[in-house]
Amino acid sequence: MTYAGFLALFLLGPCALLALLLRRRLLCRRYWLMTALLALIVLLAMAPWDHAAVVRGIWNWSPAQTWGLRLWLIPLEEYLFALLETLLTTLLLLALLLPDPAPWRRIPEREPANKKGA
């Protein structure tokens, strides 16, 4: 399996499914700002670490299993992995820890306007 196939199967697919299920809640601008901030932090932490590991020969990616595009010795798929992994994590948190209040919201019953004797 190629790296792109792995991303599609284990990250892109679940992200798409969760996005479909949470579509109403994904209209929240705050969610996207927090996800973007987390993704930036992940990329800033991941890239130097991966670059140092490649330079020292600790790990590498097979050119046959990647697209061949590299930035700072790191394949493009590795950057996509970091971004999709962050997106999947935030989608799961949104789904599991922050339940949608809309289905349980009750409209309060109106009291009669002309109460007598009170």
C-alpha positions in Angstrom: 0.0 0.0 0.0 1.3 3.4 -0.9 1.4 6.3 1.6 -1.4 8.1 -0.2 -3.5 4.9 -0.1 -2.9 4.7 3.7 -4.0 8.3 4.1 -7.1 7.9 2.0 -8.2 4.7 3.8 -7.3 5.5 7.4 -7.6 9.3 7.6 -9.4 10.9 4.7 -12.2 8.3 4.7 -13.0 8.7 8.5 -12.6 12.5 8.2 -15.1 12.6 5.4 -17.6 10.4 7.3 -17.3 12.4 10.5 -17.6 15.7 8.5 -20.8 14.4 6.9 -22.2 13.4 10.3 -21.2 16.7 11.9 -21.9 19.0 9.0 -24.2 21.3 10.9 -21.7 21.7 13.8 -18.8 22.3 11.4 -20.2 25.8 10.5 -18.6 27.0 13.8 -15.8 29.4 13.0 -14.2 28.8 16.4 -13.8 25.1 15.6 -11.9 25.9 12.4 -9.7 28.5 14.0 -8.8 26.1 16.8 -8.2 23.3 14.3 -5.9 25.5 12.2 -4.0 26.6 15.3 -3.5 22.9 16.3 -2.5 22.0 12.8 0.1 24.7 12.7 1.5 23.6 16.1 1.7 20.0 14.8 3.5 21.0 11.6 6.0 23.1 13.5 6.8 20.3 15.9 6.7 17.5 13.2 8.8 19.0 10.4 12.1 19.6 12.3 11.8 16.3 14.1 11.3 14.3 10.9 14.0 16.3 9.0 16.5 15.6 11.8 15.6 11.9 11.8 16.0 11.6 8.0 19.4 13.5 8.1 20.7 11.1 10.8 19.4 8.0 8.9 16.9 7.0 11.6 14.1 6.7 9.1 13.2 7.3 5.5 10.3 6.8 3.1 10.5 4.7 0.0 10.3 6.7 -3.2 8.2 3.9 -4.7 5.6 4.3 -1.9 5.4 8.1 -2.1 4.6 10.7 -4.7 8.3 11.8 -4.8 7.6 15.4 -3.8 9.7 16.3 -0.8 10.0 19.4 1.2 12.9 19.6 3.6 13.6 15.9 2.9 10.1 15.0 4.1 7.5 13.6 1.6 4.4 15.6 1.0 2.3 12.7 2.3 4.0 13.1 5.7 2.7 16.7 5.9 -0.7 15.5 4.8 -0.6 12.8 7.5 0.1 15.5 10.2 -2.8 17.7 8.9 -5.3 14.9 8.4 -4.4 13.3 11.8 -5.1 16.7 13.5 -8.4 17.1 11.6 -9.5 13.6 12.5 -8.6 14.2 16.2 -10.6 17.4 16.4 -13.5 15.9 14.6 -13.6 13.0 17.0 -13.4 15.4 20.0 -16.2 17.5 18.5 -18.3 14.3 18.0 -17.6 12.6 21.4 -16.9 15.4 23.9 -19.1 18.2 22.7 -22.5 16.8 22.0 -24.8 18.7 19.8 -27.3 20.6 22.0 -29.9 21.1 19.2 -31.7 17.7 19.4 -32.2 18.1 23.2 -33.2 21.7 23.2 -36.7 22.1 24.3 -38.9 25.0 23.5 -40.4 26.2 26.8 -44.2 26.1 26.9 -45.8 29.5 27.0 -47.8 30.4 30.0 -51.3 31.7 29.5 -51.2 35.5 29.0 -54.3 36.2 31.2 -53.7 34.4 34.5 -56.4 35.3 37.0 -56.3 34.8 40.7 -52.5 35.0 41.0 
